[in-house]
Amino acid sequence: MGALRVRAGAVVVFGLAALVPLATRDAFFLDSLILIVMWGALSAAWNVAGGYAGQVSLGHAAFFGVGAYSAALVGVRYGLSPWLGLLLGVALSIVAGGLIGYLSNRLKGPYFALSTIAFSQVLLIVVSRWRGFTATPWRSTSSARAAAISSPACARTRTPPRRSASPPGA
């Protein structure tokens, strides 16, 4: 009976959170609510992976990124509905999680953690380098650093070059 009461409470809380955008248009409040729900979902995932299964997964960001990036690409690149992008993002994230879970759930201890963080890093490299598909502005880590250093915001903070004390014609 206790578990049913907890589930009913969770359904009520998430139902009220879903109705909040109908009552307010305050961007700060809505952003805070979205972040609270997102961090709550992440903590629930950590509870399942670390608490019940006893596995330390460092790849949650990769699965989140697969879903978010695919939803954004469907909306921006192909002009489809954001709701369709949301469903596709969830589906691709589940597929990626199932694939990585199938390959790495046999590993124990630090090996499992290393395999999940390796997947996260490989995905980061693929997304940042495959410009034709993902339309990212970065070419490489060094060019991203060079672009950041030569940006107008950084140019204002740099000291101007020193001028010589001698007059121009001397």
C-alpha positions in Angstrom: 0.0 0.0 0.0 2.9 2.3 0.7 4.4 2.0 -2.7 1.1 2.8 -4.3 0.8 5.9 -2.2 4.3 7.0 -3.3 3.5 6.5 -6.9 0.2 8.3 -6.7 2.1 11.2 -5.0 4.6 11.3 -7.8 1.9 11.3 -10.5 0.2 14.2 -8.8 3.5 16.2 -8.5 4.4 15.6 -12.1 0.9 16.3 -13.2 0.9 19.7 -11.4 4.4 20.5 -12.9 3.0 19.8 -16.3 0.2 22.3 -15.7 2.4 25.1 -14.5 3.2 26.5 -18.0 -0.6 27.1 -18.4 -0.7 29.3 -15.3 2.5 31.3 -15.6 4.8 32.6 -18.4 7.7 33.7 -16.1 10.8 32.4 -17.9 12.9 32.1 -14.7 10.2 30.1 -12.9 9.7 27.8 -15.9 13.4 27.3 -16.4 13.8 26.5 -12.7 10.9 24.0 -12.8 12.5 22.3 -15.9 15.8 22.0 -14.2 14.3 20.6 -11.0 12.4 17.9 -12.9 15.5 17.2 -15.1 17.8 16.8 -12.0 15.1 14.7 -10.3 15.1 12.3 -13.3 18.9 12.1 -13.3 18.9 11.3 -9.6 16.3 8.6 -10.1 18.5 7.1 -12.8 21.5 7.2 -10.5 19.4 5.5 -7.8 18.5 2.7 -10.1 22.0 2.2 -11.6 24.1 2.8 -8.4 21.7 1.9 -5.7 19.8 -1.1 -6.9 22.2 -2.5 -9.5 25.4 -1.5 -7.7 27.0 -0.1 -10.9 28.6 3.4 -11.1 27.7 4.8 -14.5 29.5 7.9 -15.7 27.7 7.9 -19.1 24.4 9.4 -18.2 25.4 12.7 -20.0 25.9 10.7 -23.2 22.4 9.3 -23.2 20.9 12.7 -22.3 22.9 14.2 -25.1 21.8 11.6 -27.6 18.2 12.4 -26.9 18.6 16.1 -26.7 20.8 16.4 -29.8 18.6 14.2 -32.0 15.5 16.1 -30.9 17.1 19.4 -31.8 18.4 18.1 -35.2 15.0 16.8 -36.2 13.4 20.1 -35.4 16.1 22.4 -36.9 17.4 20.4 -39.8 14.3 18.6 -41.0 11.7 21.1 -39.9 9.6 18.5 -38.1 7.5 19.0 -35.0 9.3 19.3 -31.7 7.0 16.7 -30.3 8.1 14.2 -32.9 11.7 15.2 -32.2 11.0 14.5 -28.5 9.7 11.0 -29.3 12.6 10.3 -31.6 15.1 11.6 -29.0 13.6 9.3 -26.3 13.7 6.3 -28.7 17.3 6.9 -29.8 18.4 7.4 -26.2 16.7 4.1 -25.2 18.4 2.4 -28.1 21.8 3.8 -27.2 21.3 2.9 -23.5 20.3 -0.6 -24.4 23.2 -1.1 -26.7 25.8 0.2 -24.2 24.1 -1.6 -21.4 24.2 -4.9 -23.4 27.9 -4.4 -24.1 29.0 -3.2 -20.7 26.7 -4.7 -18.0 28.9 -7.8 -17.7 31.8 -5.6 -16.5 32.2 -5.0 -12.8 33.7 -2.2 -10.7 35.9 0.3 -12.4 35.7 -1.4 -15.7 32.0 -0.6 -16.0 32.6 3.0 -15.1 35.4 3.3 -17.6 33.3 1.8 -20.4 30.5 4.2 -19.7 32.7 7.2 -19.6 34.5 6.0 -22.8 31.1 5.9 -24.6 30.4 9.5 -23.4 33.8 10.7 -24.6 33.5 8.9 -28.0 30.1 10.5 -28.5 31.6 13.9 -27.6 34.3 13.5 -30.2 31.9 12.3 -32.9 29.5 15.2 -32.3 32.2 17.8 -32.2 34.0 16.6 -35.3 31.3 15.3 -37.7 30.3 18.7 -39.0 28.3 17.5 -42.0 25.8 15.7 -39.9 25.7 17.6 -36.6 26.4 21.1 -38.0 28.7 22.0 -35.1 30.9 25.1 -35.5 34.0 23.4 -34.1 36.7 22.0 -36.3 39.0 20.8 -33.6 39.9 21.5 -30.1 42.8 23.7 -31.1 40.7 25.8 -33.5 38.0 26.2 -30.9 40.6 27.5 -28.5 42.0 29.8 -31.1 38.5 31.1 -31.9 37.9 31.7 -28.2 41.1 33.5 -27.8 40.6 35.7 -30.8 37.0 36.5 -30.0 36.0 40.2 -29.7 35.2 39.7 -26.0 38.7 38.5 -25.3 40.2 41.2 -27.5 38.8 43.9 -25.2 40.5 42.3 -22.2 43.9 42.0 -23.8 46.4 44.7 -23.3 47.2 46.7 -26.4 50.7 46.4 -27.9 53.3 48.7 -26.5 54.4 51.6 -28.6 57.9 52.7 -28.8 58.9 55.9 -26.9 60.7 57.3 -29.9 58.9 59.5 -32.4 57.8 57.9 -35.7 60.4 59.6 -37.9 63.4 59.0 -35.6 
